[in-house]
Amino acid sequence: MVSRALLNGWPLAPGFSKSTPVISGALVNTVMGGLICNNVLPTSGSKTRFKGRRAYPFGVFPPAFVQPTFCPFWTGGTFGQREVAAAQDITITKAALVYNGRPVPVTYNGARTFTIPAGVAEFRCDPVFPSNFGASQFLGRTFLEYRHMFDLVTGQSAPYCDYSTDFNQSWRAAPGDLPDDIDSTGPMAASGSLDALNIFFPSMMLGPLIGSFASLVFLFDSIGRQQNDTGGLGRAGGGYMKRAAYAEGIPFMTAAVGGRTAEQTANSPKLLSLLEAGRFTDLHMGLGTNELAGSRDLSLIMSDNRALWASARRGGIRTITQSNIQPRVTDNTYKCTDLANQSPVAGFEAGGRRDQFNAALAAERGVNGGPDVIFPFSSYCADASNPSLWRVPAFNATLTADVVAGATNIQTSAAPDPLDNLVFEPGNASNVDIGGQGGPRVASVSGAASPFTVSFVPSTSNPWNNTADGALGTPGKAHLSGSAVKASIGTDGTHAATAAHVAAATDLRAIYRGLSADKPNRYMIASSRHVMAGDWGTGSAAFTTNNDVAKWDGGTATVSSKYHYRRVKVRTSAWGVPLTEAMHLFDNSAMSIYGVRPSKFAITIQRAEYRDMSDNLVEVCKFKGAASYTLQPLIYDFIWHDPLVGTLQPDTDYWLDLYDNSPDGSAFPVMLTRYLAGECSTTGNSDLSLTTPNKTQVFTPIGGMFGPSCFIAKGCPAGRAVALLIGTSIADYTTDGVPFINDRGVSGFIQKGLNANSQGARIDVFSAARFSTNMSTVYQDNLGDGQAGVNGPTRSLVTHLKAIFGALGQSKPPFNVVVSEHGRNDVNRGFAAMKIVATAMYNAIRQAWPGIPIAQTTTPPSTNFGGAPSNNTAWTTEADQTADANNGTTGSWADWTAWVLAGGDGLINVPIDSAAPIRNGTKWKEQAFSATFMDAAAQSLDLRTATVRLSAQAPVGATLVFEPGTANTGSSGLDFQRSYNVLTTAANANGGFDTTLRPASRSPSFADFTKSGGPTYQLQFGHAAGATVKLSLTNDGIHPNQMAQALMAAQVTAAKPSIASLAAAYEAAA
């Protein structure tokens, strides 16, 4: 095996520098409109300079980076010209890429000026990353513009593509007429005597695509060159294959030229080397009309095709689509406007070579590497009764006014169909007129009766340069009123007209969609353990504020916390099959009260690795092939690590060990600490990735740790429900302490309810819920603008998640239902305003992920929040609870509850009355439980080692209130130390029940350590034997405690069948 160097983790070919990555099978064409040259353009007198710009649109699969790639050869339509290398080396004087309004130099080995050798099949420039343009990523359906100029010596030439691209501006001229404006943006400067021609440009933009994607290559003759269809690269013409691929957003490259045959293509080694290098994932061929009109033996033609199929399979081509061959008749003055005057050329008559080839092609489908799909292009062209002839459109009329050559509209006695190709005076040898290639195409028709006005000018415009599209052809001659005008679908007897291409493209789209369709191997959320970061950790133990606005700026610099180690337990989804291509997300942003905020500081992932529960190494994570990766600040930077090579077992625990570092005094996104058994973290002033960190230390003082925020994999059973959760502190895990997180690492009533092993399969959840957020943070960008202390950008949760999940290159996200708990932090708006923001939120979700079903839970009561109930009964009675106006029987809380349960004006697919079992009217439901202390309990009793004996058995997860209504209950307000959650109960041999307690705290609980300012695991007051113990469902009047969450989770579980049904329907929809 040849040893290879690396650039950003990508392997290099032997002898190449680190500026020229070669990734066989990993780099594919990433843009729509790639072209192999089909002609050669020489200098002309003093016109020796070539300059231009060309836009390359990304499809729906944006790449991680791009490398402009030249193919300095051209293919002709004869065997002698089947593949011709450039006549000499070509030196590019200067080149640049423009994206996000910013030009970036194109280099090779770091040099602006570079020479492309004439004999190579491909020449890859240095990689260019989105960050070079100030962007966090390339976005799907956007334009990457390439600009360059080069000079040739008089008499020299360069390959080029001689047909229209519609995303192109280029010339051949004298050097003085084409000044250097390569590093500019917008239209290029040119003056003097100019030849406006296509010139030599990159054939592809190579790069790595992530997720389930496709990249097509077309091997065609003049049919794929765009002959007789309108010009362009799929947007408004170019042939049915390009139209279909462009519409579906699939990258493609075309190798097509008039006269091309399978024999020529099978003997084109440079072209085949691209096919075999894995530069494409799928192939569509349409060769045949030229050889079938010739004399080559049919068995040899089939042998040529088999050679091409074999070459494609060697390159890893997944799907081969092959078009059968359309009719071919002798061209004459009638231009296929009737059947009587059509005569098939030799070999295309009924039962002739064409029919034999089409039959042989069909027989090869799925056999020995042959085509996977036979596309019946002939059916869009041929007459149904006589398939050896061209179908004749119905339009037959006369002109009702004189027509001049070049007219953009005409008057006719009957109305043609849109896109009909018109023929003037068919059969009139002296004045028959199709206006050039294909004839004028009908853009629109107006008028209710004769005369009808037919326009050839469409109302569309070019999205690259915002210029209006020109006429779709015009008459080439003058014609008098009364002259005949008809339509043709085969104007020259060989090439299909636009109407056939459009109809074929419409059906072909479904086939292309299947190339990258989200099958059961689509990436899906594969664990419920992870949550989106919702706070900032700092490099300072002294920085304890909970103000996420202030913490974003960082803390006091301390070298003791520059390096971080975090061990996270990951329970994989219970899919019943191994998980493949698993990936974790690392996101340098966090959810805040103003939406998502990018970190102000960089953070470097030094190493990440998966281990089994015995601490054996499973696999080391790679990041674009490298072992480490730096997430950049202020640009919402994120990365999915490279898909794991090995598989992970379903419903199994793994460790993810993460080593990272950040600058002194920085802040970084954190998941609020909730350590499970065996999880740990360490910080230090030395590089922990080079040492063995202390895996027994379970706490660090920096307020949380950076870590993975989402886990995905392939293997999810088709149609299985997977959820995205949005909401507030009621839905995030902050009310569900560590002792009550289940063995799957799931916390929170929605997560537990969906992930329950009842009412159908477990539903895994990715949680983006975060305390103190409201509905506006879900959909409103720039919410933090002008807010005190917010000196960085903010964007909505939907915008952020759309970017993150869009990077997977899937047509659907890795979830199929959205569950919202939002409501509590919007109640004070008043119901009218609340309904407006709720509607905007739901609409934003469905705009981001069309058709996604939405479930919405109801909101718990809010009573006496911010102050203790009278006489400190601590929500153990209903009589002592009061609600403000917004949360009363006629307030916005009651109106919101009713609106949700009624389906939210049709916006909510699944209403879930999760609050039903915990409310009574507007109050927290009073619980009947009552007990007494059977032994005295001393103040400061250590609850980590001691138990209390109660006269009755309390429910696990319940919040116990000691001596409610007395001074021994505890202090008021948000001091939660006055109540305690039941962890375990067991009967005591002497009567009563030994009860293990943990302090009830909305702040994250910690498993087995003490945090200054947090739970102390000590009784705050002493209690005498016989003292009263009661139970409540909330610790603060607004958040449900663990017992309440269990009751609410049951409501969510009951809704699982409805959620699963809607998720399956969403998966089945296109």
SVG drawing of the C-alpha trace seen along z (x, -y; Angstrom):
<svg xmlns="http://www.w3.org/2000/svg" viewBox="-63 -49 70 60">
<polyline fill="none" stroke="black" stroke-width="0.4" points="0.0,0.0 1.3,-3.5 1.8,-5.7 0.0,-9.1 0.4,-12.4 -2.6,-14.3 -4.2,-17.7 -6.9,-18.4 -7.0,-14.6 -7.6,-13.9 -5.0,-11.6 -2.7,-12.9 -1.5,-11.0 2.2,-10.0 4.4,-12.9 1.7,-15.5 2.2,-18.4 -0.2,-19.1 -2.0,-21.6 -3.4,-18.9 -5.7,-16.4 -6.5,-13.2 -9.3,-11.2 -10.2,-8.3 -13.9,-7.5 -14.3,-10.4 -14.2,-13.5 -17.2,-13.9 -18.5,-16.7 -20.5,-19.0 -22.1,-21.4 -24.8,-21.3 -23.6,-22.1 -20.2,-20.5 -19.0,-20.1 -16.4,-18.1 -15.2,-20.2 -16.4,-19.2 -14.5,-21.5 -11.3,-23.6 -11.0,-27.4 -7.9,-28.9 -6.5,-32.5 -7.7,-34.8 -5.1,-37.3 -4.2,-39.7 -7.0,-38.2 -4.9,-36.0 -6.4,-36.6 -9.4,-34.7 -11.3,-35.9 -14.6,-35.1 -16.7,-34.2 -19.0,-31.3 -21.4,-30.4 -21.6,-26.9 -24.8,-26.2 -24.7,-23.9 -27.5,-21.4 -29.2,-20.4 -26.0,-18.7 -23.5,-21.5 -19.8,-20.3 -17.5,-20.8 -15.0,-22.4 -14.4,-22.7 -11.5,-22.2 -11.8,-23.8 -10.9,-20.9 -9.9,-21.2 -10.2,-18.5 -7.8,-19.7 -9.1,-17.5 -12.1,-17.6 -14.3,-14.9 -15.5,-15.0 -18.0,-13.1 -15.6,-10.9 -13.5,-8.0 -10.3,-10.1 -11.6,-12.8 -13.0,-10.6 -10.7,-12.2 -8.1,-14.9 -5.7,-16.4 -5.2,-20.1 -2.7,-21.2 -0.3,-22.5 -0.1,-23.3 -2.4,-26.1 -1.2,-28.7 -3.9,-30.3 -2.7,-33.8 -5.1,-34.5 -8.3,-32.9 -10.7,-33.5 -13.9,-32.2 -16.7,-34.4 -19.2,-33.4 -21.1,-35.2 -20.1,-38.4 -16.4,-37.8 -13.7,-36.9 -11.1,-34.3 -8.0,-33.5 -7.8,-30.2 -4.3,-28.7 -2.3,-25.5 0.4,-24.7 -0.3,-28.1 0.5,-30.0 -1.9,-32.3 -0.5,-31.6 -0.4,-27.9 0.1,-25.7 -2.3,-22.9 -0.4,-20.1 -2.0,-19.1 -1.9,-15.4 -3.7,-14.9 -7.3,-13.8 -7.9,-16.2 -6.1,-19.0 -7.3,-19.9 -6.6,-23.3 -6.1,-23.9 -9.2,-23.4 -11.3,-26.4 -13.5,-26.2 -16.6,-28.1 -14.7,-29.9 -12.5,-31.5 -15.6,-33.4 -16.6,-34.2 -19.3,-31.6 -19.8,-28.7 -20.9,-26.4 -21.8,-26.4 -25.6,-26.4 -27.7,-24.3 -29.1,-26.0 -26.6,-28.8 -24.1,-30.0 -20.3,-29.6 -18.8,-31.9 -15.4,-31.2 -13.4,-33.9 -10.2,-33.7 -8.1,-34.8 -5.3,-33.2 -3.2,-34.1 -2.1,-31.9 0.6,-32.4 -0.8,-33.2 -1.8,-30.0 -2.4,-28.1 -5.8,-26.8 -7.6,-25.6 -10.5,-23.2 -13.9,-24.6 -17.6,-23.7 -19.4,-25.2 -22.9,-25.3 -24.9,-27.7 -24.6,-27.5 -26.8,-30.5 -24.4,-31.0 -21.6,-32.4 -19.9,-35.6 -16.6,-35.2 -14.7,-36.6 -11.7,-36.2 -10.0,-39.5 -6.7,-41.4 -5.0,-41.6 -5.6,-45.3 -9.4,-44.9 -9.7,-42.4 -8.2,-44.0 -7.5,-42.2 -10.6,-42.4 -10.4,-38.8 -10.5,-39.7 -13.6,-41.9 -17.3,-40.9 -20.1,-41.4 -19.9,-41.8 -16.4,-41.8 -14.9,-44.7 -14.4,-44.3 -14.0,-46.8 -12.9,-47.0 -13.3,-44.3 -14.7,-41.3 -15.6,-37.8 -18.3,-36.7 -17.6,-33.0 -17.5,-30.3 -14.0,-29.5 -12.0,-27.0 -13.3,-26.7 -13.1,-24.1 -15.1,-21.0 -16.1,-20.2 -15.9,-21.5 -14.8,-18.5 -15.4,-18.1 -16.7,-15.8 -20.5,-15.6 -22.0,-14.5 -24.9,-12.2 -27.2,-10.6 -26.4,-12.3 -26.0,-11.8 -23.7,-13.2 -24.6,-12.4 -22.6,-12.1 -24.3,-12.1 -22.7,-10.3 -24.7,-11.4 -24.5,-12.5 -26.2,-15.7 -29.4,-14.8 -27.7,-15.6 -25.8,-18.5 -29.1,-20.4 -29.8,-20.0 -33.2,-21.4 -34.0,-22.1 -33.5,-25.6 -30.0,-26.4 -28.7,-26.2 -27.7,-23.8 -31.1,-22.5 -32.6,-25.7 -34.5,-26.6 -33.3,-24.0 -30.3,-21.9 -32.0,-18.5 -34.3,-16.4 -31.6,-14.9 -30.2,-18.3 -33.7,-19.7 -34.5,-16.9 -31.3,-17.0 -31.4,-20.8 -35.0,-20.6 -34.0,-18.0 -30.9,-19.8 -28.5,-16.9 -25.0,-17.8 -24.2,-16.7 -21.5,-16.8 -22.2,-16.3 -20.0,-14.7 -22.0,-15.2 -21.2,-16.1 -22.9,-15.6 -22.0,-12.4 -20.9,-10.7 -21.2,-6.9 -20.7,-4.3 -17.6,-3.0 -15.9,-6.4 -16.8,-6.8 -15.6,-3.3 -12.3,-4.2 -11.8,-7.5 -9.4,-6.6 -9.3,-10.1 -13.1,-10.3 -13.3,-6.7 -10.6,-7.5 -13.0,-10.1 -15.7,-7.5 -13.5,-5.0 -12.0,-7.5 -15.4,-7.7 -16.0,-11.3 -19.7,-10.5 -22.2,-8.3 -24.7,-7.6 -24.7,-7.5 -27.2,-8.3 -26.4,-7.2 -28.2,-7.9 -25.9,-6.8 -27.1,-5.0 -28.8,-7.1 -25.5,-7.7 -24.2,-4.1 -27.7,-2.7 -27.8,-4.9 -24.5,-3.5 -23.2,0.0 -21.5,1.1 -22.7,4.6 -25.3,4.6 -23.3,7.1 -20.4,4.8 -22.6,1.8 -23.8,3.9 -20.2,4.8 -19.3,1.1 -22.2,0.4 -21.1,3.3 -17.6,1.9 -19.0,-1.4 -21.2,0.2 -18.2,2.2 -16.1,-1.0 -18.9,-2.7 -19.2,0.2 -15.4,0.2 -15.8,-3.4 -18.5,-2.6 -21.4,-3.9 -24.6,-2.9 -27.3,-3.3 -27.0,-3.3 -30.0,-4.8 -30.0,-4.3 -32.4,-5.9 -33.7,-4.0 -33.5,-5.5 -36.1,-7.8 -37.3,-7.7 -35.1,-9.1 -36.5,-10.1 -35.2,-11.8 -35.2,-15.6 -37.4,-17.4 -39.4,-20.5 -42.4,-19.2 -40.3,-19.1 -42.3,-16.2 -45.5,-18.3 -47.5,-15.3 -47.1,-11.5 -47.5,-11.2 -44.3,-12.9 -42.1,-11.1 -39.7,-8.4 -37.5,-6.5 -33.8,-6.4 -32.2,-3.0 -32.1,-1.0 -35.0,-3.0 -37.8,-1.3 -40.2,1.0 -38.2,4.1 -34.9,2.5 -31.7,1.9 -33.2,-0.6 -36.0,1.7 -33.5,4.6 -31.1,2.4 -33.9,1.1 -35.0,4.7 -31.4,5.8 -31.0,2.9 -34.1,3.9 -32.8,7.5 -29.6,6.3 -31.4,4.5 -30.1,5.7 -27.9,8.4 -24.2,8.6 -23.7,4.9 -26.1,3.7 -28.5,0.7 -30.6,0.5 -33.2,-1.7 -34.3,-1.8 -35.8,-5.3 -38.3,-5.2 -37.3,-8.4 -38.7,-7.1 -42.2,-7.1 -42.1,-10.9 -41.2,-11.3 -42.8,-8.5 -46.3,-8.2 -48.4,-5.7 -49.6,-3.9 -46.4,-4.0 -43.5,-4.2 -41.0,-4.5 -42.4,-8.0 -42.4,-11.2 -45.6,-12.1 -47.4,-15.1 -48.7,-17.8 -52.3,-18.9 -51.6,-22.6 -52.5,-23.5 -53.3,-27.1 -52.6,-30.1 -51.0,-33.5 -53.6,-36.3 -51.0,-39.0 -47.7,-39.3 -44.6,-38.1 -41.1,-39.6 -37.9,-37.7 -36.9,-37.9 -40.5,-38.7 -41.0,-37.9 -44.7,-37.5 -47.2,-36.5 -50.9,-36.4 -52.5,-33.0 -55.9,-31.6 -55.7,-28.9 -53.9,-28.6 -50.8,-26.4 -49.8,-24.7 -47.0,-26.2 -43.6,-25.0 -44.8,-23.9 -42.0,-24.3 -43.5,-26.1 -42.8,-25.5 -43.8,-28.2 -45.0,-27.2 -44.2,-23.5 -43.8,-21.8 -42.9,-25.1 -39.4,-24.4 -38.7,-28.1 -39.9,-29.5 -40.2,-26.7 -38.9,-28.1 -37.9,-26.7 -35.9,-29.7 -32.7,-27.8 -32.2,-25.1 -35.6,-23.7 -37.8,-26.6 -39.5,-29.3 -40.9,-27.8 -44.2,-29.1 -43.7,-30.9 -47.3,-32.1 -50.6,-32.5 -53.2,-35.2 -56.7,-35.8 -60.0,-34.0 -60.6,-33.7 -58.9,-34.2 -56.6,-36.0 -54.5,-34.6 -51.3,-36.4 -48.4,-33.9 -45.3,-35.2 -41.8,-33.6 -40.5,-35.6 -40.8,-33.9 -41.5,-35.9 -38.5,-34.2 -35.1,-35.6 -31.7,-34.3 -31.1,-33.9 -27.4,-34.3 -27.3,-37.8 -31.0,-38.8 -31.4,-39.4 -34.6,-38.6 -34.5,-35.5 -34.5,-36.1 -36.9,-34.7 -37.2,-31.0 -36.3,-31.3 -37.8,-33.5 -38.8,-33.2 -35.8,-33.2 -37.8,-34.5 -40.7,-36.8 -44.2,-35.2 -47.4,-36.7 -50.7,-36.6 -52.6,-33.4 -49.4,-31.3 -49.6,-27.9 -48.0,-27.4 -47.8,-24.1 -46.0,-22.5 -43.4,-19.7 -41.8,-17.5 -39.0,-16.3 -38.1,-19.4 -35.1,-17.9 -36.1,-14.3 -33.4,-13.3 -33.6,-15.6 -36.5,-15.9 -38.0,-19.4 -38.5,-21.2 -42.0,-19.8 -40.6,-16.2 -37.7,-17.2 -40.0,-18.9 -42.4,-16.0 -39.5,-13.5 -37.8,-15.6 -41.0,-15.7 -41.1,-11.9 -37.3,-11.5 -37.3,-13.6 -38.8,-10.8 -36.1,-8.4 -33.4,-10.9 -35.0,-11.6 -34.6,-8.0 -30.9,-8.2 -30.5,-10.1 -33.9,-9.3 -34.0,-8.9 -34.2,-5.1 -33.9,-3.2 -30.3,-4.1 -31.1,-7.8 -29.4,-9.5 -31.7,-9.7 -31.5,-10.7 -30.0,-7.6 -29.9,-8.4 -32.0,-10.4 -29.0,-11.1 -27.9,-14.4 -29.3,-18.0 -28.4,-21.2 -26.1,-23.4 -28.0,-25.9 -25.4,-27.8 -21.8,-28.9 -18.9,-27.5 -16.1,-29.8 -12.4,-29.4 -12.9,-30.6 -14.1,-28.9 -15.1,-32.3 -17.4,-33.2 -20.7,-31.9 -23.3,-34.2 -26.3,-32.4 -26.7,-35.3 -26.0,-33.7 -25.7,-37.2 -22.8,-38.1 -21.2,-34.7 -20.9,-34.8 -18.0,-37.3 -15.9,-34.8 -14.6,-34.8 -11.5,-35.5 -8.5,-33.8 -7.2,-30.8 -4.8,-28.3 -6.2,-25.6 -9.2,-25.1 -7.8,-25.6 -7.8,-21.8 -10.9,-19.8 -11.8,-16.1 -15.3,-14.8 -16.7,-11.3 -20.3,-10.9 -22.4,-7.8 -24.3,-7.1 -27.2,-4.7 -27.8,-3.8 -31.3,-3.5 -33.2,-0.2 -33.6,0.3 -33.0,4.0 -30.2,3.7 -26.6,2.4 -26.2,-1.3 -24.0,-2.3 -22.1,-5.5 -22.7,-7.0 -21.8,-10.6 -21.8,-13.1 -22.4,-16.8 -20.1,-19.3 -21.6,-22.8 -19.8,-26.0 -23.2,-27.7 -25.7,-27.6 -29.4,-28.3 -30.1,-31.4 -33.0,-33.6 -32.5,-35.5 -32.2,-32.4 -29.0,-30.7 -25.7,-32.5 -22.4,-31.6 -19.5,-31.3 -17.2,-34.3 -14.2,-32.0 -12.7,-29.1 -12.7,-25.7 -10.4,-22.9 -11.5,-19.3 -8.2,-17.5 -9.4,-14.0 -12.7,-12.1 -13.0,-8.4 -15.7,-5.7 -15.1,-3.0 -17.2,-0.2 -18.2,0.2 -15.1,2.2 -13.1,-0.9 -11.8,0.9 -11.3,-1.4 -14.0,-1.0 -13.0,-3.7 -11.2,-7.1 -13.3,-9.9 -12.0,-11.7 -12.9,-15.3 -12.6,-15.6 -10.1,-12.8 -8.1,-14.4 -7.9,-13.6 -8.6,-17.1 -10.7,-20.1 -11.0,-23.7 -14.5,-25.2 -14.3,-28.9 -15.9,-31.7 -18.8,-34.0 -19.9,-32.1 -22.1,-29.4 -19.4,-26.9 -20.2,-23.2 -19.0,-19.8 -20.3,-16.3 -17.4,-14.0 -16.7,-11.7 -19.0,-8.6 -17.7,-5.8 -16.3,-2.9 -17.4,-0.3 -21.0,0.4 -22.4,-0.1 -24.8,2.3 -28.4,1.2 -29.6,0.4 -26.1,0.5 -24.1,-1.8 -20.8,-3.3 -18.5,-5.9 -17.6,-9.0 -14.3,-10.4 -13.7,-14.0 -10.6,-16.1 -10.7,-19.8 -9.1,-23.1 -10.1,-26.7 -8.3,-30.0 -7.7,-31.3 -10.6,-33.4 -12.9,-32.1 -16.5,-31.0 -17.7,-27.9 -21.1,-26.1 -22.0,-23.6 -24.6,-21.1 -25.6,-21.7 -24.0,-19.1 -26.0,-15.9 -23.5,-13.2 -24.6,-9.6 -22.8,-6.7 -19.3,-6.4 -19.4,-9.8 -16.7,-12.2 -14.8,-15.3 -11.4,-16.8 -9.8,-20.1 -6.2,-21.1 -3.3,-23.3 -1.6,-20.6 -2.8,-18.8 -5.1,-16.1 -5.2,-14.5 -1.6,-13.5 -2.1,-12.1 -4.5,-9.7 -7.1,-11.9 -8.6,-11.2 -11.7,-9.2 -12.9,-9.1 -13.3,-12.9 -16.9,-13.7 -17.1,-17.4 -15.2,-20.5 -16.1,-24.1 -16.4,-25.7 -20.2,-25.3 -20.7,-22.5 -18.6,-21.0 -18.4,-21.2 -19.6,-18.1 -21.6,-16.5 -25.1,-17.8 -26.6,-15.3 -26.0,-11.7 -27.2,-10.3 -26.7,-7.0 -28.2,-5.0 -30.2,-1.9 -33.5,-3.3 -36.4,-1.1 -38.5,-2.6 -41.3,-4.9 -40.2,-4.8 -41.0,-7.9 -38.0,-10.1 -38.7,-13.5 -37.2,-17.0 -38.2,-18.6 -38.5,-22.3 -39.6,-24.1 -38.7,-25.7 -37.3,-24.6 -40.5,-22.6 -39.4,-20.3 -35.6,-20.5 -33.9,-18.2 -33.4,-20.8 -36.3,-19.8 -35.6,-16.0 -32.6,-15.4 -29.9,-12.9 -31.2,-10.2 -34.3,-10.1 -32.7,-9.9 -33.4,-6.4 -30.8,-3.8 -31.0,-5.0 -29.9,-8.5 -33.3,-10.0 -34.7,-12.8 -37.7,-15.1 -41.4,-14.1 -41.6,-14.4 -38.4,-12.5 -39.4,-9.8 -42.9,-9.6 -41.8,-9.2 -38.9,-6.8 -41.1,-4.6 -41.1,-0.9 -44.9,-0.8 -47.6,-2.0 -45.3,-1.1 -41.6,-1.4 -39.4,-3.8 -39.3,-7.2 -35.9,-8.8 -35.6,-12.5 -33.2,-15.3 -33.9,-18.1 -33.4,-21.7 -35.5,-22.8 -33.9,-25.5 -34.9,-27.3 -36.1,-30.9 -36.8,-30.7 -40.1,-31.5 -41.7,-30.9 -40.0,-33.9 -36.6,-32.2 -37.8,-29.4 -38.5,-31.4 -37.2,-35.0 -33.7,-35.8 -31.7,-38.7 -33.8,-38.7 -30.9,-39.9 -30.2,-43.0 -30.3,-46.0 -30.7,-44.0 -28.5,-45.1 -25.2,-43.3 -25.8,-41.4 -22.8,-42.3 -22.8,-39.3 -25.2,-37.8 -28.3,-35.7 -30.5,-33.6 -33.5,-31.5 -33.5,-27.9 -35.1,-26.9 -32.5,-28.8 -29.7,-27.1 -31.1,-23.6 -31.9,-23.9 -28.2,-24.7 -27.0,-21.9 -29.3,-19.2 -29.1,-20.6 -25.4,-19.7 -26.3,-16.1 -27.5,-16.4 -30.8,-14.7 -34.1,-15.8 -35.7,-15.4 -34.2,-16.0 -33.1,-13.2 -36.4,-13.4 -40.0,-13.1 -42.1,-14.9 -41.6,-18.0 -42.9,-18.1 -43.4,-21.5 -43.8,-22.3 -43.6,-26.0 -46.3,-28.2 -45.3,-28.9 -42.9,-31.8 -45.4,-33.3 -48.5,-33.4 -47.8,-36.9 -48.1,-38.3 -51.9,-37.9 -53.6,-35.2 -54.1,-37.2 -50.4,-37.9 -49.6,-34.4 -51.6,-32.9 -49.8,-35.1 -46.3,-34.0 -47.5,-30.4 -48.8,-30.5 -45.5,-32.1 -43.5,-29.4 -45.5,-26.5 -45.3,-28.0 -41.5,-28.5 -41.1,-24.9 -43.2,-23.7 -41.4,-26.1 -38.1,-24.6 -39.3,-21.0 -42.4,-20.9 -45.1,-18.5 -43.5,-17.7 -46.2,-16.9 -46.3,-18.9 -47.4,-17.8 -48.0,-20.3 -48.3,-19.7 -50.4,-21.8 -48.8,-24.0 -48.8,-23.3 -50.4,-25.8 -48.5,-28.7 -49.5,-29.7 -47.7,-31.8 -44.5,-31.7 -41.8,-33.9 -43.3,-33.9 -44.4,-31.2 -48.0,-30.4 -49.6,-31.8 -48.4,-30.1 -45.7,-28.1 -47.9,-25.2 -45.7,-24.8 -48.3,-23.7 -49.5,-20.8 -53.0,-22.3 -55.1,-23.9 -56.7,-26.4 -53.5,-28.3 -52.7,-28.6 -53.4,-31.8 -52.8,-32.6 -52.3,-36.0 -54.6,-37.3 -52.8,-35.6 -53.0,-32.2 -56.5,-32.4 -59.7,-30.8 -60.2,-33.6 -56.6,-34.4 -54.3,-33.6 -53.2,-30.3 -56.8,-29.0 -57.4,-30.2 -54.0,-28.7 -55.0,-25.3 -58.3,-25.3 -56.8,-26.4 -54.1,-23.7 -56.6,-21.0 -58.8,-22.2 -55.9,-21.7 -54.6,-25.2 -56.6,-26.3 -55.4,-23.3 -51.8,-24.0 -51.3,-21.3 -51.5,-17.7 -51.4,-16.0 -52.6,-17.9 -51.3,-16.3 -53.0,-17.3 -49.9,-16.4 -50.9,-18.8 -54.3,-17.1 -53.2,-14.8 -51.4,-17.5 -54.0,-20.3 -57.3,-21.0 -58.7,-24.0 -56.0,-26.6 -54.1,-25.1 -51.7,-22.3 -53.7,-19.2 -53.6,-18.5 -52.3,-15.1 -53.9,-12.9 -50.6,-11.6 -49.9,-12.3 -47.3,-10.8 -45.3,-11.5 -41.8,-11.2 -41.4,-8.0 -38.0,-9.0 -36.6,-12.5 -34.5,-13.8 -31.7,-16.1 -30.8,-19.3 -27.9,-18.8 -28.6,-15.1 -26.5,-13.8 -28.9,-12.4 -26.3,-10.7 -25.8,-8.1 -28.8,-8.4 -32.5,-7.7 -35.6,-9.0 -38.4,-6.7 -41.9,-7.7 -45.2,-6.2 -46.4,-5.8 -44.7,-4.8 -44.2,-7.8 -44.1,-7.5 -40.7,-7.5 -40.0,-10.9 -42.5,-12.7 -41.6,-15.9 -42.0,-15.7 -42.7,-18.9 -41.9,-18.6 -44.2,-20.4 -46.0,-22.5 -47.5,-25.7 -44.9,-26.1 -41.6,-27.9 -39.9,-24.5 -41.0,-24.3 -38.1,-26.5 -37.6,-29.8 -39.8,-31.2 -39.3,-32.3 -37.0,-30.2 -35.0,-28.5 -35.9,-24.9 -34.0,-23.4 -37.3,-23.3 -38.5,-20.2 -37.0,-16.8 -37.5,-14.2 -38.0,-10.5 -35.3,-8.4 -36.1,-5.0 -38.4,-3.5 -38.2,-0.2 -40.3,1.3 -38.6,1.1 -38.8,4.2 -39.9,2.0 -42.7,0.4 -42.8,-2.4 -40.7,-3.0 -37.0,-3.9 -36.9,-6.7 -33.9,-7.9 -34.1,-11.6 -32.4,-14.1 -32.9,-17.8 -35.5,-19.0 -33.8,-21.5 -34.5,-22.8 -30.8,-23.3 -29.2,-20.1 -28.6,-17.6 -25.3,-15.9 -24.9,-12.2 -22.4,-12.0 -20.7,-15.2 -21.4,-18.6 -21.3,-21.8 -21.0,-25.2 -24.3,-27.0 -26.1,-23.8 -27.8,-20.9 -26.0,-20.1 -27.6,-16.8 -28.4,-17.9 -31.7,-18.6 -32.1,-22.3 -34.1,-22.0 -34.6,-19.4 -37.9,-17.6 -39.3,-15.8 -41.0,-12.4 -44.6,-12.9 -43.9,-15.9 -46.2,-16.0 -45.0,-15.1 -47.1,-16.0 -46.6,-15.8 -46.7,-18.4 -46.3,-18.2 -44.1,-21.3 -41.2,-22.8 -41.8,-26.4 -45.3,-26.7 -44.4,-26.6 -42.2,-23.6 -43.5,-20.0 -41.4,-17.9 -40.3,-14.3 -43.7,-12.8 -45.6,-15.3 -43.3,-14.6 -44.0,-10.9 -47.8,-11.6 -47.2,-13.9 -45.0,-11.4 -47.8,-8.8 -50.0,-11.3 -47.2,-11.7 -46.8,-7.9 -50.6,-7.6 -50.1,-9.9 -47.3,-7.8 -49.6,-5.8 -50.9,-9.1 -47.4,-10.5 -46.0,-7.4 -48.8,-7.2 -48.2,-10.8 -44.4,-10.3 -44.8,-7.2 -47.0,-9.2 -44.4,-12.0 -41.7,-9.4 -43.8,-8.0 -44.6,-11.3 -42.3,-12.6"/>
</svg>
